[in-house]
Amino acid sequence: MVYLVTFGVAAISTVILGPLIIPILRSLKIGQTIRSDGPKRHFGKAGTPTMGGLIFLIPIIIASLFISPPNLSTGLLILMTLGFGIIGFTDDYLKVVLRRSLGLKARWKLAGQILLSLILAFIAVVFLDRGTNVWIPFVGELYLGWLYLPFVTFVVVGTTNAVNLTDGLDGLAAGTSAVAALGFLMVSIILDNHHTAIFSAALAGGCIGFLVFNAYPARVFMGDTGSLAIGAAIATLAVLTRTEILLAVIGGIFVVETFTVILQVISFKTTGKRLFLMSPLHHHYELKGWGERKIVLIFYLISIVFAFLGVALLKYL
């Protein structure tokens, strides 16, 4: 019951907050810029308010703090979500408000992500007794020792940027992230991890509530403010539940999107040919003539399958 309440509080708070924040973003002219080489149908989205991640980040944090008893796990989840949200907010602010096309320099963005990832790994191992073992389905435990620090860094940085790549169509990142959060809610309940379960419910509620404004046709975009924060939240849930490997399955849609970008780059640099009309994958189907709603719906269904598969694999850890 407490998880349903948490979900509801985050979702309803997000729906209430949206009409208050969106006009502010619009009045400040914080509008999305569109890639010139992207699908032509996206040009009509230019000027749509971005940095909308603020709309759901606040309710997620409030719901987690007020419903979950004070504890280090929840504090760490909020730290990571806020930390990456601030990195994303800074990048959005520099690009959209100050009109710096490149935003936050890549080396500073990466440095901040690595630092926060190392803090997560250190606190999880030293203060939460996470240990440095990684559970692999059908194999068992793998002891990493000090290698666990770069492993967590790879997981967190990879996940945040994968969610960021997925944020390319109205409602796509928010919906698939909600599914992943619900997957970790199920994982947390099975593992009897009350604190991560509450945060998972809040994260899912915030993402679902945001869809009221972000589903096609979107009235606001989450920007890096939202996508980096969501990615960090999901990755931290995986670390705290010791299911980093299952994250690649539960968040399989993010992995697929990322690999299409990697394969596209490798193919073009080695052969001069593109494997996809455009990457990430959702843009490929756009250029093939698929409607935006159709693509998003299919990706939602695929993400649900991935989430159920990941939860099912839990018994083989």
C-alpha positions in Angstrom: 0.0 0.0 0.0 2.8 2.4 0.9 4.3 2.0 -2.6 1.0 2.8 -4.3 0.7 5.9 -2.1 4.3 7.0 -3.0 3.5 6.5 -6.7 0.3 8.5 -6.4 1.9 11.3 -4.4 4.8 11.7 -7.0 2.4 11.4 -10.0 -0.2 13.9 -8.7 2.4 16.3 -7.5 4.0 16.3 -10.9 0.7 16.9 -12.6 0.0 19.8 -10.2 3.5 21.3 -10.7 3.5 21.2 -14.5 1.1 24.1 -15.1 3.1 26.2 -12.7 6.6 25.5 -14.2 5.8 25.3 -17.9 4.6 29.0 -18.2 7.8 30.1 -16.4 10.0 28.1 -18.8 8.0 29.6 -21.7 8.2 33.2 -20.4 12.0 32.8 -20.0 12.1 31.6 -23.6 13.8 28.3 -22.6 12.9 26.6 -25.9 14.2 23.5 -27.5 16.6 23.8 -30.5 16.2 21.2 -33.3 19.0 19.4 -35.1 19.2 20.6 -38.7 20.0 17.0 -39.9 17.1 15.5 -38.0 13.7 14.4 -39.2 11.9 17.3 -40.8 8.8 16.8 -38.8 10.8 17.8 -35.7 11.2 21.4 -37.0 7.7 22.2 -35.7 8.9 21.4 -32.2 11.4 24.2 -32.1 10.7 26.5 -29.2 8.9 24.0 -27.1 10.0 24.6 -23.5 12.8 22.3 -22.2 14.4 21.7 -18.8 11.1 20.2 -17.8 12.9 17.6 -15.7 12.3 20.1 -12.9 8.6 19.2 -13.0 9.1 15.6 -11.9 12.4 15.8 -10.0 10.9 17.9 -7.2 8.0 15.5 -6.6 10.2 12.4 -6.7 12.5 13.8 -4.1 9.7 15.1 -1.9 7.7 11.8 -2.1 10.8 9.8 -1.2 11.8 12.0 1.7 8.4 12.2 3.3 7.3 8.6 2.9 10.6 6.8 3.4 12.1 6.9 6.9 15.5 8.7 7.0 18.2 6.4 5.8 21.4 6.4 3.9 20.1 4.5 0.9 17.4 7.0 0.1 19.8 9.8 0.8 22.2 8.3 -1.7 19.5 7.9 -4.3 18.5 11.5 -3.9 22.2 12.7 -4.0 22.8 10.9 -7.3 19.5 12.0 -8.9 20.0 15.6 -7.9 23.8 15.6 -8.7 23.2 14.4 -12.3 20.2 16.6 -12.5 22.4 19.6 -11.7 24.9 18.6 -14.4 22.0 18.3 -16.9 20.5 21.6 -15.8 23.9 23.3 -16.2 24.2 21.9 -19.7 20.7 22.9 -20.6 21.1 26.4 -19.2 24.3 27.0 -21.1 22.8 25.8 -24.4 19.3 27.2 -24.2 19.6 30.3 -22.0 23.1 31.5 -22.6 23.0 30.3 -26.2 26.3 28.3 -26.0 25.8 25.7 -28.7 28.0 23.1 -27.1 26.7 23.6 -23.6 28.8 22.3 -20.7 32.2 21.2 -22.0 32.3 17.4 -22.4 35.3 17.0 -20.2 33.6 18.8 -17.3 30.4 16.9 -17.8 32.2 13.6 -17.8 34.3 14.6 -14.8 31.2 15.4 -12.8 29.6 12.1 -13.8 32.7 10.1 -12.9 33.1 11.8 -9.5 29.5 11.2 -8.5 29.7 7.6 -9.7 32.8 7.0 -7.5 31.1 8.6 -4.5 28.2 6.1 -5.1 30.5 3.1 -5.3 32.5 4.2 -2.2 29.4 4.8 0.0 27.7 1.6 -1.2 30.7 -0.5 -0.4 32.0 1.1 2.8 28.8 2.4 4.5 26.0 0.2 3.1 28.0 -3.1 3.1 27.3 -3.5 -0.6 30.5 -5.4 -1.1 32.3 -5.7 -4.4 30.6 -8.8 -5.7 28.5 -8.7 -8.9 25.8 -11.2 -9.4 25.6 -12.8 -12.8 22.5 -14.8 -13.9 23.2 -18.6 -14.2 26.8 -18.0 -13.2 26.8 -16.7 -9.6 28.9 -14.1 -7.9 32.0 -12.5 -9.4 34.3 -10.7 -7.0 35.7 -7.5 -8.5 37.6 -6.0 -5.6 38.8 -2.5 -6.4 37.7 -3.0 -10.0 34.2 -2.5 -8.7 34.8 1.3 -8.7 35.4 1.6 -12.5 32.6 -1.0 -13.0 30.1 1.2 -11.2 31.4 4.3 -13.1 30.8 2.5 -16.4 27.3 1.4 -15.3 26.2 4.9 -14.1 27.7 7.0 -16.8 26.6 4.5 -19.5 23.0 4.4 -18.1 22.6 8.2 -17.8 23.8 8.8 -21.4 21.7 5.9 -22.7 18.6 7.5 -21.2 19.7 10.8 -22.7 20.0 9.2 -26.2 16.5 7.7 -25.8 15.0 11.2 -25.1 14.3 11.9 -28.8 10.6 11.5 -29.2 7.6 12.9 -27.3 7.1 10.7 -24.2 9.7 8.1 -25.2 12.2 8.5 -22.4 9.6 9.2 -19.7 7.5 6.2 -20.6 10.4 3.7 -20.9 11.9 5.1 -17.7 8.7 4.6 -15.9 8.6 0.9 -17.0 12.3 0.5 -15.9 11.4 2.1 -12.5 8.4 -0.3 -12.1 10.8 -3.1 -12.9 13.1 -2.1 -10.1 10.1 -1.7 -7.8 9.3 -5.4 -8.4 13.0 -6.3 -7.9 13.1 -4.3 -4.6 9.9 -5.9 -3.3 11.2 -9.4 -4.1 14.6 -8.6 -2.4 12.7 -7.0 0.5 14.5 -3.7 0.0 11.9 -1.3 1.4 13.9 1.9 0.8 14.7 1.3 -2.9 11.1 0.1 -3.5 9.8 3.5 -2.2 12.2 5.4 -4.4 11.3 3.2 -7.4 7.6 3.9 -6.9 8.3 7.7 -6.7 10.4 7.6 -9.8 7.8 5.7 -11.7 5.1 8.1 -10.5 7.0 11.2 -11.5 7.7 9.8 -15.0 4.0 8.8 -15.5 2.9 12.2 -14.2 5.3 14.0 -16.6 3.7 12.2 -19.6 0.6 14.4 -19.1 2.7 17.2 -20.5 5.4 15.2 -22.5 3.3 12.7 -24.4 2.7 13.6 -28.1 2.3 16.4 -28.9 4.6 17.5 -26.1 4.1 20.7 -24.3 7.5 20.5 -22.6 10.7 18.4 -22.9 12.6 17.0 -20.0 16.0 18.1 -21.4 19.3 16.9 -20.0 18.0 18.1 -16.6 15.6 15.2 -16.6 17.3 12.5 -18.7 20.6 12.5 -16.8 18.8 12.5 -13.4 16.6 9.6 -14.4 19.5 7.6 -15.7 21.5 8.2 -12.5 18.4 7.2 -10.4 17.9 3.9 -12.3 21.6 3.0 -12.2 21.8 3.8 -8.4 18.8 1.5 -7.9 20.7 -1.3 -9.7 23.8 -0.7 -7.5 21.8 -0.7 -4.2 19.9 -3.8 -5.1 23.0 -5.6 -6.4 21.4 -6.1 -9.8 23.8 -4.1 -12.1 23.8 -6.9 -14.6 20.0 -7.1 -14.7 19.9 -3.4 -15.4 21.1 -4.2 -19.0 17.9 -6.3 -19.3 15.4 -4.2 -17.4 16.6 -1.1 -19.2 17.2 -3.1 -22.4 15.5 -0.4 -24.6 18.2 2.0 -23.5 20.9 -0.5 -24.4 19.4 -1.0 -27.8 19.3 2.7 -28.5 22.9 3.2 -27.4 24.2 0.3 -29.5 22.6 1.6 -32.6 24.5 4.8 -32.2 27.8 2.9 -31.5 27.3 0.6 -34.5 26.4 3.6 -36.7 29.6 5.4 -35.9 31.8 2.3 -36.3 30.2 1.4 -39.6 30.5 4.9 -41.0 34.1 5.3 -39.9 35.2 2.0 -41.2 33.2 1.5 -44.4 31.7 4.9 -45.1 28.2 3.4 -45.0 25.4 3.9 -42.4 23.6 0.9 -41.0 20.6 3.0 -40.1 19.0 5.9 -41.8 19.7 7.8 -38.6 20.6 6.9 -35.0 19.4 6.4 -32.3 17.1 3.7 -33.5 13.8 5.6 -33.0 15.0 8.2 -35.7 15.6 5.3 -38.1 12.0 4.3 -38.0 10.9 8.0 -38.2 12.8 8.3 -41.5 11.2 5.1 -42.7 7.8 6.9 -42.4 6.5 5.5 -39.1 4.4 7.8 -37.0 5.8 9.1 -33.8 3.0 7.7 -31.7 3.5 4.3 -33.3 7.2 4.2 -32.6 6.7 5.3 -29.0 4.0 2.7 -28.3 6.1 -0.1 -29.8 9.1 0.9 -27.7 6.9 1.0 -24.6 5.8 -2.6 -25.3 9.4 -3.7 -25.9 10.5 -2.1 -22.7 7.7 -3.9 -20.8 9.0 -7.2 -22.1 12.5 -6.3 -21.2 11.4 -5.4 -17.6 9.5 -8.6 -17.1 12.4 -10.6 -18.5 14.9 -8.8 -16.1 12.7 -9.5 -13.1 12.3 -13.1 -14.1 16.0 -13.5 -14.3 16.3 -12.4 -10.6 15.8 -16.0 -9.4 18.9 -17.1 -11.3 21.2 -14.7 -9.6 
